Amino acid sequence: MSNELKIGRIRGIDVRVHWSWSVVFFLATWNLAGGVFPEWHPNWSTGLHWTIAVIAVLLFFVSLLAHEFAHSLMAKARGLPVGSITLFLLGGVSRIEAEPPSPKTEFIIAIVGPLTSLGLGTIFLALGMAGAGLDERFVRDPVRVFAELGPVSTLLLWLGPVNLLLGLFNLVPAFPLDGGRILRSIFWAATNSLQKATLWVSGVGQSIAWLFVLCGVAMAFGIPVPLFGAGLLSGMWLMFIGWFLHRSGQAHYHQVRTRELLDDVPVYQLMRMDVPAVSPELRVNMLVHDWMEGTDELTFPVIYNGEMIGVVTLEDVHKVKRDSWETAVVGEIMTPTRELAVVAPREPVGQALDKLSRGHLRQLPVVERGRLIGILLRVDIVKWMRLKSGFVPGRYDSAIGW
C-alpha cells in the first residue's frame, strides 16, 4: 500500500489514489488544455484553457468514483465486505473482499457500474446541449457553435461523451472489466460452476486482449482501425491495454486454480504446531535478543494463561524507542487478538489465503476456542501447491471495475 495515498473514507470504504493516477491527470489535462479546448475555443485565454482543463479532469475523477461506489455500495447491500476503492493508471477498482454467493449477485454488482456511467453521461450530455441551446445551427457550423459555448456547457459536453465511453468500454467481456463479471455471471448460471465460468471468461478475455494488441500494432504502423484510428501513440496505448487485460485474465485463471486446489484442504493439514510464543511480561530487549536475533521468526503469538491475547512483530518493536527497550514489555506493544485476522483449524486453506492476501500477511494464527494451536504460513501453502501440482499461486484479490 506504500504506492497508494488514502484521500478519504466514505460510507466505511477507504478511497485511495495510486501514484500512477498522477500520470493520467497530467496527460489528460495537457491534452485538454493544449489541444481540445484551444480547438473548441480559440478566443479563450491560455489560463482559462488550463483552468477548465483541470476542472474537467477533476470532475471525471468524481465520475469515476461514482462508478466504483456504485459497485461497492451494491456489494455491501448484498452482504459482501468492501475494503477500498483505488484509482490508478487505467481507471478505478473496487476491492470486494469475497466472491459473490450467486450469479444474480455478481450480475447486479457488475452491471450497476456501467449503468451509472451511462446514466451520468446521458445527463451531462442532455444538460450541456440544453444549456448551449444547440439547434440546427450546430449541423451547419459546429465549429462556430462550439466557439460560442461558455465554460459550464463546455465541461458538460466533454464529460457526457467521456462517461458514455467509460460505460460502454466497461461492458467489454474481459477481466477486470465489468463486462467480464457480467459474462461470468451468465456462464455461472448456465453451468452452476463458478470455477468453470471463470475459466471460460478468462479465455474470452485473453482472446480480446490479443485482438487489442494486434490492433495496436496495426495502428502503430499507420494502418487505421475502425473506432480507434491510427498513430504510434494510440497504437502503443491500445497494446498496453491489451497486455493489461491479458495479465488480468491469467490472474483470474490462477485464482480459480488456487481455489480448486485449496478449497478441500483444511488449515490443520498445513499448519505448523510447534509455535514459539512469548509472555506479555517479556521485556522488549529480551524479545529482540533472545527470540528474534539469529532466527527467521519476526512474529510471535503472545500467550497468557494458555490463551492467545495478541501478536507481537518486528514492526511493533520498531515503534518503541531503543532506549525504552529495557523497560517496555511485550503486552504494551503487541497487537490484540481482537484486531487480528485468525483462522480455525477446519477452515479451508483457500479462505485462509484470502485473509493472507487481503491483509498482505505472511502468516495467520490458528485458534480454536480462544487457544492457539498452530500457525499457518503463506510459504507453506505455496510449497504444498508446488509439491502437489507444480502450480504457484499469485496474489488472490477479488476486484471489480476499471
C-alpha positions as CSV (number, residue, x, y, z in Angstrom):
1,M,0.0,0.0,0.0
2,S,3.0,2.3,0.1
3,N,2.4,3.3,-3.5
4,E,-1.2,4.4,-2.7
5,L,-2.4,7.5,-0.9
6,K,-5.6,7.4,1.2
7,I,-7.6,10.5,0.4
8,G,-10.7,9.8,2.4
9,R,-13.3,7.4,3.7
10,I,-16.9,7.4,2.6
11,R,-19.6,5.0,3.9
12,G,-16.9,2.9,5.6
13,I,-14.9,2.5,2.4
14,D,-11.3,3.8,2.0
15,V,-10.7,5.9,-1.1
16,R,-7.1,5.6,-2.4
17,V,-5.2,7.0,-5.3
18,H,-2.3,5.1,-6.8
19,W,0.7,7.1,-7.8
20,S,0.1,6.2,-11.5
21,W,-3.2,8.3,-11.4
22,S,-0.9,11.4,-11.5
23,V,0.2,10.3,-14.9
24,V,-3.4,10.2,-16.1
25,F,-4.1,13.6,-14.5
26,F,-1.1,15.2,-16.2
27,L,-1.7,13.7,-19.7
28,A,-5.5,14.3,-19.7
29,T,-5.0,17.9,-18.5
30,W,-2.3,18.5,-21.1
31,N,-4.4,17.1,-23.9
32,L,-7.4,19.2,-23.0
33,A,-5.5,22.5,-22.3
34,G,-3.1,22.1,-25.2
35,G,-5.4,20.6,-27.9
36,V,-9.1,20.1,-27.3
37,F,-10.2,23.3,-25.7
38,P,-8.0,25.6,-27.8
39,E,-9.6,24.0,-30.9
40,W,-13.1,24.5,-29.4
41,H,-12.4,28.0,-28.1
42,P,-9.6,29.8,-29.9
43,N,-10.6,33.1,-28.3
44,W,-10.2,31.8,-24.7
45,S,-7.0,32.8,-22.9
46,T,-4.4,30.1,-22.1
47,G,-5.1,30.5,-18.4
48,L,-8.8,29.7,-19.0
49,H,-7.9,26.7,-21.1
50,W,-5.8,25.3,-18.3
51,T,-8.3,26.2,-15.6
52,I,-11.2,24.5,-17.4
53,A,-9.0,21.5,-18.2
54,V,-8.1,20.9,-14.6
55,I,-11.7,21.2,-13.5
56,A,-12.8,18.8,-16.3
57,V,-10.3,16.1,-15.2
58,L,-11.2,16.5,-11.5
59,L,-14.9,16.1,-12.5
60,F,-14.0,13.0,-14.4
61,F,-12.2,11.8,-11.3
62,V,-15.5,12.3,-9.4
63,S,-17.5,10.5,-12.2
64,L,-15.1,7.5,-11.9
65,L,-15.5,7.4,-8.2
66,A,-19.3,7.4,-8.7
67,H,-18.9,4.4,-11.0
68,E,-16.8,2.5,-8.4
69,F,-19.0,3.5,-5.5
70,A,-22.0,2.0,-7.4
71,H,-20.1,-1.3,-7.3
72,S,-19.1,-1.0,-3.7
73,L,-22.4,0.1,-2.3
74,M,-24.3,-2.6,-4.1
75,A,-21.8,-5.2,-2.9
76,K,-22.3,-4.0,0.7
77,A,-26.0,-4.0,0.2
78,R,-25.7,-7.7,-0.9
79,G,-23.7,-8.5,2.2
80,L,-20.2,-8.5,0.8
81,P,-17.3,-6.7,2.5
82,V,-15.6,-3.9,0.6
83,G,-12.0,-3.0,1.6
84,S,-11.3,0.1,-0.6
85,I,-11.6,1.9,-3.9
86,T,-8.4,2.7,-5.7
87,L,-7.9,5.0,-8.7
88,F,-4.9,4.1,-10.8
89,L,-3.4,4.5,-14.3
90,L,-6.2,2.7,-16.2
91,G,-9.2,3.8,-14.1
92,G,-10.5,2.5,-10.8
93,V,-11.1,-0.7,-8.9
94,S,-13.3,-1.7,-6.0
95,R,-11.7,-4.3,-3.8
96,I,-14.6,-6.6,-2.8
97,E,-13.2,-9.0,-0.2
98,A,-15.2,-12.1,-1.1
99,E,-16.6,-13.7,-4.1
100,P,-20.4,-13.2,-4.7
101,P,-22.5,-16.1,-3.4
102,S,-24.7,-16.4,-6.6
103,P,-24.7,-15.5,-10.3
104,K,-27.5,-13.0,-9.6
105,T,-25.5,-11.1,-7.1
106,E,-22.5,-11.0,-9.4
107,F,-24.6,-9.7,-12.2
108,I,-26.2,-6.9,-10.2
109,I,-22.9,-5.8,-8.7
110,A,-21.2,-5.7,-12.1
111,I,-23.9,-4.1,-14.1
112,V,-24.5,-1.2,-11.8
113,G,-21.2,0.4,-12.6
114,P,-21.6,0.8,-16.4
115,L,-25.3,1.9,-15.8
116,T,-24.0,4.6,-13.5
117,S,-21.5,5.9,-16.1
118,L,-24.1,5.7,-18.9
119,G,-26.6,7.5,-16.8
120,L,-24.2,10.2,-15.9
121,G,-23.1,10.6,-19.5
122,T,-26.6,10.9,-20.7
123,I,-27.5,13.5,-18.0
124,F,-24.3,15.6,-18.7
125,L,-24.8,15.5,-22.4
126,A,-28.5,16.5,-22.1
127,L,-27.7,19.4,-19.8
128,G,-24.9,20.5,-22.0
129,M,-27.0,20.5,-25.1
130,A,-29.8,22.3,-23.3
131,G,-27.6,24.9,-21.8
132,A,-25.8,25.5,-25.1
133,G,-29.1,25.8,-26.9
134,L,-27.8,23.5,-29.7
135,D,-30.1,23.6,-32.7
136,E,-29.9,23.3,-36.5
137,R,-27.0,25.8,-36.4
138,F,-24.8,23.1,-35.0
139,V,-25.3,21.0,-38.1
140,R,-24.5,23.9,-40.4
141,D,-21.5,25.3,-38.5
142,P,-20.4,23.2,-35.5
143,V,-17.0,25.0,-35.1
144,R,-18.7,28.4,-34.6
145,V,-21.3,27.0,-32.2
146,F,-18.6,25.4,-30.0
147,A,-16.7,28.6,-30.0
148,E,-19.7,30.4,-28.5
149,L,-20.1,27.9,-25.7
150,G,-19.4,29.0,-22.1
151,P,-17.2,27.1,-19.6
152,V,-20.1,25.2,-18.0
153,S,-21.6,24.0,-21.3
154,T,-18.1,23.0,-22.5
155,L,-17.5,20.9,-19.4
156,L,-20.8,19.2,-19.7
157,L,-20.4,18.4,-23.4
158,W,-17.0,16.9,-22.7
159,L,-18.0,14.9,-19.6
160,G,-21.1,13.5,-21.3
161,P,-19.4,11.5,-24.1
162,V,-16.4,10.6,-21.8
163,N,-18.8,8.9,-19.3
164,L,-20.7,7.2,-22.1
165,L,-17.4,5.8,-23.5
166,L,-16.4,4.7,-20.0
167,G,-19.7,2.9,-19.5
168,L,-19.5,1.2,-22.9
169,F,-15.9,0.2,-22.6
170,N,-16.5,-1.4,-19.3
171,L,-19.0,-3.7,-21.0
172,V,-16.2,-5.4,-22.9
173,P,-16.3,-9.1,-21.7
174,A,-12.8,-9.3,-20.2
175,F,-11.5,-9.3,-16.7
176,P,-11.2,-6.9,-14.8
177,L,-13.8,-5.0,-16.8
178,D,-17.4,-5.2,-15.6
179,G,-18.3,-7.0,-18.8
180,G,-16.1,-9.9,-17.7
181,R,-18.0,-10.2,-14.5
182,I,-21.4,-9.9,-16.3
183,L,-20.4,-12.6,-18.8
184,R,-19.1,-14.8,-15.9
185,S,-22.5,-14.5,-14.1
186,I,-24.3,-15.7,-17.2
187,F,-21.9,-18.7,-17.7
188,W,-22.1,-19.4,-13.9
189,A,-25.9,-19.5,-14.1
190,A,-25.7,-21.8,-17.1
191,T,-23.1,-24.2,-15.7
192,N,-23.8,-23.9,-12.0
193,S,-19.9,-23.7,-11.6
194,L,-18.1,-20.5,-10.6
195,Q,-14.7,-22.1,-11.5
196,K,-15.8,-23.3,-14.9
197,A,-17.4,-19.9,-15.7
198,T,-14.2,-18.1,-14.6
199,L,-12.1,-20.2,-16.8
200,W,-14.3,-19.6,-19.8
201,V,-14.4,-15.8,-19.3
202,S,-10.6,-15.8,-18.8
203,G,-10.2,-17.4,-22.2
204,V,-12.6,-15.0,-23.8
205,G,-10.9,-12.0,-22.2
206,Q,-7.4,-13.1,-23.2
207,S,-8.6,-13.5,-26.8
208,I,-9.9,-10.0,-26.7
209,A,-6.6,-8.8,-25.2
210,W,-4.7,-10.3,-28.1
211,L,-7.0,-8.6,-30.5
212,F,-6.3,-5.3,-28.8
213,V,-2.6,-6.0,-29.1
214,L,-2.8,-6.8,-32.8
215,C,-4.9,-3.7,-33.5
216,G,-2.4,-1.6,-31.6
217,V,0.4,-3.0,-33.7
218,A,-1.5,-2.2,-36.9
219,M,-2.2,1.4,-35.6
220,A,1.4,1.9,-34.7
221,F,2.4,1.1,-38.3
222,G,-0.2,3.6,-39.7
223,I,-3.0,1.1,-40.5
224,P,-6.3,2.7,-39.4
225,V,-8.5,0.6,-37.2
226,P,-12.3,1.4,-37.0
227,L,-13.2,3.4,-33.9
228,F,-9.6,3.7,-32.9
229,G,-7.9,5.3,-35.9
230,A,-4.2,5.1,-36.4
231,G,-1.0,6.5,-34.9
232,L,2.0,5.4,-32.9
233,L,0.9,6.8,-29.6
234,S,-2.6,5.5,-29.8
235,G,-1.4,2.1,-31.0
236,M,1.0,1.8,-28.1
237,W,-1.7,2.7,-25.7
238,L,-4.1,0.0,-27.1
239,M,-1.2,-2.6,-27.0
240,F,-0.7,-1.6,-23.3
241,I,-4.4,-2.1,-22.6
242,G,-4.3,-5.5,-24.3
243,W,-1.3,-6.6,-22.3
244,F,-3.1,-5.5,-19.1
245,L,-6.2,-7.4,-20.0
246,H,-4.1,-10.5,-20.8
247,R,-2.4,-10.4,-17.5
248,S,-5.7,-9.9,-15.7
249,G,-7.2,-12.9,-17.5
250,Q,-4.2,-15.0,-16.3
251,A,-4.6,-13.8,-12.8
252,H,-8.2,-14.8,-12.6
253,Y,-7.3,-18.2,-14.1
254,H,-4.7,-18.6,-11.3
255,Q,-7.3,-17.6,-8.7
256,V,-9.6,-20.5,-9.9
257,R,-6.7,-22.9,-9.9
258,T,-5.9,-21.8,-6.4
259,R,-9.5,-22.4,-5.3
260,E,-9.7,-25.8,-7.0
261,L,-6.5,-27.0,-5.1
262,L,-7.2,-25.4,-1.7
263,D,-10.9,-25.4,-1.0
264,D,-11.0,-29.0,0.1
265,V,-7.8,-28.8,2.2
266,P,-8.3,-27.9,5.9
267,V,-6.0,-25.5,7.7
268,Y,-4.8,-28.1,10.2
269,Q,-3.3,-30.2,7.4
270,L,-0.8,-27.4,6.5
271,M,-0.4,-25.5,9.8
272,R,2.8,-25.7,12.0
273,M,2.1,-26.9,15.5
274,D,5.4,-26.1,17.1
275,V,4.8,-22.3,17.5
276,P,7.2,-20.2,19.6
277,A,5.2,-18.0,21.8
278,V,6.1,-15.3,24.3
279,S,4.6,-13.8,27.5
280,P,3.1,-10.3,27.7
281,E,5.5,-9.6,30.6
282,L,8.6,-10.3,28.5
283,R,10.8,-7.1,28.1
284,V,11.3,-5.9,24.6
285,N,15.1,-6.1,24.8
286,M,14.8,-9.8,25.7
287,L,12.3,-10.3,22.8
288,V,14.8,-8.9,20.4
289,H,18.0,-10.5,21.7
290,D,16.7,-13.9,22.9
291,W,13.9,-14.6,20.4
292,M,14.4,-12.6,17.2
293,E,18.1,-12.3,16.7
294,G,19.6,-15.3,14.9
295,T,16.2,-16.7,13.7
296,D,13.9,-16.2,10.8
297,E,10.9,-15.6,13.2
298,L,9.8,-12.0,13.2
299,T,6.2,-12.6,14.5
300,F,5.3,-14.2,17.8
301,P,2.0,-15.1,19.4
302,V,1.5,-13.6,22.9
303,I,0.1,-16.2,25.4
304,Y,-1.4,-15.5,28.8
305,N,-2.9,-18.3,31.0
306,G,-2.9,-20.6,28.0
307,E,-4.9,-18.2,25.7
308,M,-3.6,-16.1,22.9
309,I,-4.1,-12.4,23.7
310,G,-2.2,-10.9,20.8
311,V,0.7,-11.0,18.4
312,V,4.0,-9.0,18.5
313,T,6.0,-8.3,15.4
314,L,9.3,-6.7,14.4
315,E,7.2,-3.7,13.2
316,D,5.8,-3.4,16.8
317,V,9.3,-3.3,18.1
318,H,10.3,-0.5,15.8
319,K,7.5,1.7,17.2
320,V,9.4,1.7,20.6
321,K,12.4,4.0,21.1
322,R,15.6,1.9,21.5
323,D,16.4,3.4,24.9
324,S,13.0,2.2,26.2
325,W,13.5,-1.5,25.3
326,E,14.7,-2.4,28.8
327,T,11.6,-1.1,30.5
328,A,8.8,-1.7,27.8
329,V,7.1,-5.1,27.8
330,V,5.5,-7.1,25.0
331,G,2.0,-6.5,26.4
332,E,2.4,-2.8,25.8
333,I,3.3,-3.0,22.1
334,M,1.5,-6.1,20.8
335,T,-1.5,-6.1,18.5
336,P,-4.5,-7.5,20.5
337,T,-6.3,-10.6,19.2
338,R,-9.5,-8.7,18.5
339,E,-7.6,-6.7,15.9
340,L,-6.0,-9.8,14.2
341,A,-7.1,-12.0,11.4
342,V,-7.1,-15.6,12.6
343,V,-8.3,-18.9,11.2
344,A,-9.9,-22.0,12.6
345,P,-8.2,-25.4,12.2
346,R,-11.0,-26.8,10.0
347,E,-11.4,-23.7,7.8
348,P,-10.5,-24.3,4.1
349,V,-7.0,-23.1,3.2
350,G,-8.5,-21.2,0.3
351,Q,-10.3,-18.9,2.7
352,A,-7.2,-18.5,4.8
353,L,-5.3,-17.5,1.6
354,D,-7.9,-14.8,1.1
355,K,-7.2,-13.4,4.5
356,L,-3.5,-13.5,4.0
357,S,-3.8,-11.7,0.7
358,R,-6.2,-9.0,1.9
359,G,-4.0,-8.2,4.9
360,H,-0.7,-8.5,3.0
361,L,0.2,-11.1,5.7
362,R,2.8,-13.9,5.7
363,Q,1.2,-16.0,8.4
364,L,-2.0,-16.4,10.4
365,P,-2.6,-17.8,13.9
366,V,-4.7,-20.9,14.1
367,V,-7.1,-20.5,17.0
368,E,-9.7,-22.9,18.5
369,R,-11.9,-21.9,21.5
370,G,-9.5,-19.0,22.2
371,R,-6.4,-21.2,22.3
372,L,-3.5,-21.1,19.9
373,I,-3.0,-24.5,18.4
374,G,-0.7,-23.6,15.4
375,I,0.3,-21.2,12.8
376,L,-0.3,-21.1,9.0
377,L,2.4,-19.7,6.8
378,R,2.0,-18.4,3.3
379,V,5.3,-20.1,2.3
380,D,3.9,-23.5,3.4
381,I,0.8,-23.0,1.3
382,V,3.0,-22.2,-1.8
383,K,5.3,-25.2,-1.0
384,W,2.3,-27.6,-0.7
385,M,0.9,-26.4,-4.1
386,R,4.3,-26.8,-5.8
387,L,4.6,-30.4,-4.4
388,K,1.0,-31.3,-5.4
389,S,0.8,-29.7,-8.9
390,G,3.8,-27.6,-9.7
391,F,1.4,-24.6,-9.6
392,V,2.5,-21.4,-7.8
393,P,-0.4,-19.1,-6.8
394,G,-0.3,-15.4,-7.3
395,R,-1.8,-12.8,-5.1
396,Y,-5.5,-13.6,-4.7
397,D,-7.6,-10.5,-4.8
398,S,-11.3,-10.1,-5.8
399,A,-11.6,-6.7,-7.5
400,I,-14.1,-5.2,-9.9
401,G,-14.0,-2.1,-12.0
402,W,-11.9,-0.2,-14.4
